Amino acid sequence: MDYRMALYTQDKHDIQYELEIAQYAEQNGFAEIWQADTRLARDCVVMMSAFLTKTKKLRLGSGVLPIWTRNPAVIAATWSTMWELGGKVDGRGRVMLGLGAWWEPIASRVGVKREKPLAAMREHVEAIRQLFTMEEVTYQGEFVNLDRVRLDVAYSDTSPRDIPIYIGATGDKMLEMAGEICDGVVLNYVVSVDYIKRAVALVEKGAKKAGKTLADIDRPELLVCSLSDEDPKAAMAEAKKLVAYYLATEPHIMKASNVDEDLINKVQSIMTWPATEEEYIKASKVIPDDVVRNLMAVGTSEECRAKVREYIEAGVTCPILFPMMNDIKPVVDAFAEPLW
């Protein structure tokens, strides 16, 4: 079965360590790194640029960039710059653009009104795709307005930028639209295998609208991997803290995976935002093991490999592993060998 392996980096690990791990992952057959930009923690552009300079062939994607934080022309110019920085491997560029609609409570706390996210996302994707052609673009929309704008590259490569565009989608309508207008969809993490099957079907439905097949749409998925052969119980404890975070702050993702609403309410009654470490620990104690195992890869290497196989069989083309333990190398080692 064809698939690629990738790592997801957020802000859990030291930056220098992550740069070293990127090189280690590259040496062990990993294809990609996707960098988070969903919280006010680490900027994906800075991190992607650092990874590009420290590796030779890994492809780098944003997982995902909120569309409300930069205008489309700036996004296109930024990714064009990283495209130049990374060069080409096997005839194609090394960067990918993953876009997202952001989330609460961050958006409203910084003054962003996330109105009509489907319309806003469609306009951003369409406008940015046109800008990547390096031609002059005029685009008049409700959220995006470009008046004779082009990527004004004067002294370097002016050829079209082969930068695939992805939407980080969770809801039904966004999943369907991703299949219709994008090169791929970044499927969310902390979701069940059954959710992924439904999501892939919606992506396929959108692809057919545009005369495409499911095979035309890349389907990487962020996938939590809390792995420890030495202490599987510690891996489960760490995983529960992340599940607690999502139950408290993004219950829509949990509901999509049919997590019991009583459990969601119970965790929300324990945690504030931003939550303290004590709240994470307290909330994690009310979460059953089977809920965690339903949402991510957790436990020993073989348990994690078996779970990742389930997600691939459900339609994921590239598991983007998010290592929860302090040591990332065991995750790379566990998935350096073929899963089948």
N, C-alpha and C positions, 0 to 999 in steps of 0.2 A: 504494500500500500504506500502510495506517494504522500509524503508529508515533509515539512521542514520543522526545525526546532529553533526556538528563540528564547531570550531572557527578557523579563520586564524589570526595569529599575525605577524606583520611586525615590524615597529618601530614607529608607531603613538602614542602609549601609553607608560606610564612609566612601567619599567620592574616589579617593585614590585607590581604595580596594576595588571599587566597581570597575575602574579603568583596567586594573590588573586582571580582573575576572573576565572582562570583555576579550582581552587577548587570549586568556585560557580557553574561553568558550570557542573562539575562532579556531584555535589549534585543535579543538576536539569536535569539529564538524558542525557547530551551531551556525545558523544562517543569518540571524537577525538579532537586534536589540531594539526594544520599544521603550521609550522613555516617557514617564508620566508628566503631565502638566495640569493635573486636575485640582490641585490644592495650592495654597500660597506657600509652597515649600521650595522645590527646585524647578528652575526654568528649563523646559525641554530643549530649547534652542541651544543654550549654553552646553548642556550635557551631550546632546547629539553631536555638536561640533567637536567636543573633547573626544568622544568615542571615535569619530571619523579620523582624527589625527593619530589615534593610538592603535588603529586596526587597519588592515589592508583590503579586506574583502567583505566584511560584515556589512549588511544593509541596516540602515537606521530609520526608525519611524517614530512619530509622535503618538503617544497613546493616552490621551488625545489632547490636541490644542483647542481650547475654548474659542469659538468663533467671535465671541463678544469682546475679546481682549486686544485684538489687532484688526485693522481694516484689511480687506482682501488684497489690496495692492501691496501692503507691507508684508502680509503673509507670503505672497508670491515672490517678492523680492528676497525675503529671508530664506525661503527654501531654494530659490535659485542660487543664492550664495553658498548654501551648504552643498548643493548639487555640484557646484564648481570645486568646492573644497574636497569633496569625497572622490571626485573622478569617476571613472567607469570601470566595472569589472564584468568581463564576458559581454561587453558591448552595451551595458545599461548602467544608469546612474545608481548610486548607493543610498539615496534618500527616498522616504515615503512620507506622505502628508496624511496624518490622521486627524480629523476634525471632530469636535464634540460640542454639545449644547450647554455644557457646564451644569452646575447643580446648586441647590440650596443647602445650607443658608449662605454660602459664600457670595453668590451672585448679588443678592439683594443687599448684603452688608457692604459691598463696594459700589453700590449705586447702579447696578446693571438690571434692567428690566428684560427678562427673557420672554418677550412676546412672540407668539407665532413661531416656535422653534423650527417647525417643518419648513415654512416658507423662507425663514432666514437661512437655514442650512442649505436649501436648494439654491438660493441666490449666491451664496458664498462658493459653493462647489462649481456652479456654472461660470462665475466670473473668474475664479482662480484658474480653472482649466483653460479658459480663453487666454489669460495672461501668460500661462506656461507655453503658449505657441510662439511667444515673443513678438506677436503682431500687436498693432494698436487696438485697444478695446474701448468701446462705448457700451455701457450697460446701465439700464434704467430699471430699478426695482423698488420695492418698498423698503428694503434694508440696505441694499447695495447700489451705489450710484457712482459710475466711472465715466468721466468725460475725456475721451481721447487719451487714454492712459496706456502706457506700455512699460515693460521692464527696460529701462534706459541703460542698457549695457553698452558702453562706448568702446572699450579697449580689449575685452576678452571674448570668449566664445558666445556668439549670438544665436546659436542653433536652438531649436525648440527643446524645452526641458522635459525629459521623459520621467516625470515624477507622478507615480500613481496616487490617486486620492481615495481615502477611506473615510467612512463615517463610523465613529464609535456609537453604536446604537443598542438600545435596550428595548424600547417600546415597539409595538407592532408596526405602526405607521412609519417610524424612522427606519426600521429594518427593511421594510418593503421599498422605501425610497432609496436606501443604500444600494439595493440590488438593481434598481432602475438606473441611477445616475452615476454610480461610482465604480471604480476598479475593484473595490473590495469593501468589506465591513470588518471593523474590529469588534468582535463579540465580547460581551462583558464577562467579568469574573464573579465568583461567588454565586454561581447559578448551577442548576442541575443539568444532567445530561438530557433529560426530557425537555427542559427549556431550550437547550441548544437545537434539538431536533425540530421544535416548533419554529425557532428563529431561522434556521436554515430554509425551512419551507417558505417562510415569508420573504426571505431574500430571493429565493428562486421565483416566487410570484412576481416580485418587482423586476427581476431580470427579464422575464418573459414579456413584460410590458414594453421593454425597449428592444425586443427581438434578440435577446441574448439567452444563453443557457446558464445553468448554475455553474458549470465548469468555467465560465468566463469571469466569475466573481470570486476573488480571493477571500478566504474566510478564516483569518487568524483569530485566536481567542486568548484573552488574558486568562491565565489559569493558575490559581494559587497552588504552590507546592511546598507544604510544610513537611520536610523530610529529615528523618534521623534514624539510622540503623542502630545507633548506640542507645538512644532514649526516645522511642516512639511516643511515650506518654508526654514528654516535653514538647514534642512536635504537635501533638493534639492540643495541648494547653495554649501554645502560641497561635494555632489556627483558630481556636475559639475566640481569642481576643479580636481577631479580624472579623469574624462572623458577628460578634457583638457590635462592632463599629458599624457594619452595614445594616444590621437590624435597627440600630438607633438612628442612623443618618440617611439611609437610602432604602427605606422599607419597600419602595416600589420594586426594587430588584429582588428582594426576598419574596414578595408576593408573587412575582413572576415564576418563581420556583416552587410555589405552593407551600411555603413555610407557614406554619400555623400562626394565625393572627394574634392569638393569646400570647405566644412566645414573643412576638414582635412588641406587643404592648408592654410586656413584663420587662424586657430589656430597655425599652424607651423610658420606663419609669425609674430606671437605675442610672442611666447615663445622661450627662449634659453634653453640650458642644461648645468649645472643644472639651473632650472628656479627659479625665485624669487617669493615670495608670491604675490607681486604686479602683476606679469605676470600671475600667476594662476587665480587671481581674474579678471583681464582684459580679459583673454581668455574665462573664464567661462561664461561671459556675452553674448558671441555670440553663445552659445550652447543652442538650444531649449530644453524645458522640455521633449518633446516626445522622443528625442534622448536618453536622460538619462533613461527614463522609459523603453526603449527598451533594455537597456544593464545591468540593475541591479535592485535590490529591493530598492525602495526609497519611503519615506513618512511615513504614520502612521503604527502602528503594523499590522493592517488588510491588508493594501495595500502591505506591505512587505511579509506577510504570503501568500497572494494570488499570488504574483509574484514567490515566491520560489516554490509554488505548480506547477506552469507552468514548471519550470526547472526540477522538479522531474518527471513530466509527460512526459517530453521530453527525459528522460533516465538517469538522474543523480541519483546515488545511495546514495550520501552523500553530501548535500550542506555544503560547508566550508565557513561559513559566515565571511566576513571581515567587522567589525563594523567601520563606518566612524566617528561617533559622539564621543565626549569625554567620555561619559558614556556608558559602554558596557552592564551593567546589564539589561537595557530594551530589548536589543536584546536577551539575554539569556531567560529572562522572556517571551518574545513573542513567542519563539520557544520551550519552555519547554513543552507546551501542544501539543498533536497530531494535525497535519495539516488537518486531515480528521476525 
